[in-house]
């Protein structure tokens, strides 16, 4: 039927990554910060070149390095990870730029995608 709703994951995957919009109290102007972004249901926080997903916010990239699985983008391991992910999880990975790294928890495992 034409009134049928689209699957939830297709709507999540198609949402653009947008910076957080704030309003400056002094000037009453809107400010867009690229330090926080929301993709689907996941919020990402930027620390230098590392984006940290809210799902991995309790992980310290330095202190917890032994618990983090390193994955290089576009390797067979990366493509296996994509295959195992949902569309919403892959939308977060698709947002990653060439110079960025991503820290995210997927299915109980924390990954640092380089």
KAHU-V938828 format. One record per residue. N is the residue number from 0. OMEGA is omega in whole degrees, -180 to 180 (* if undefined). Layout:
<<N OMEGA> <N OMEGA>>
//
This chain:
<<0 -177> <1 180> <2 -178> <3 179> <4 176> <5 176> <6 -175> <7 -176> <8 178> <9 178> <10 179> <11 -176> <12 -175> <13 180> <14 178> <15 175> <16 -177> <17 176> <18 179> <19 180> <20 180> <21 176> <22 179> <23 -177> <24 -177> <25 -174> <26 -176> <27 177> <28 177> <29 178> <30 176> <31 178> <32 179> <33 -179> <34 178> <35 177> <36 177> <37 178> <38 -176> <39 180> <40 -177> <41 176> <42 -180> <43 180> <44 -176> <45 171> <46 -176> <47 178> <48 -178> <49 171> <50 -180> <51 178> <52 179> <53 179> <54 -179> <55 -175> <56 -180> <57 -177> <58 174> <59 -175> <60 180> <61 -177> <62 -176> <63 -175> <64 -179> <65 -179> <66 -175> <67 178> <68 179> <69 178> <70 176> <71 180> <72 173> <73 173> <74 177> <75 179> <76 178> <77 -179> <78 174> <79 178> <80 178> <81 -179> <82 -179> <83 -176> <84 170> <85 177> <86 180> <87 178> <88 180> <89 176> <90 178> <91 179> <92 -179> <93 -180> <94 -176> <95 178> <96 -174> <97 -177> <98 -178> <99 166> <100 -177> <101 175> <102 -175> <103 177> <104 179> <105 178> <106 176> <107 180> <108 176> <109 -180> <110 169> <111 -175> <112 -175> <113 *>>
//
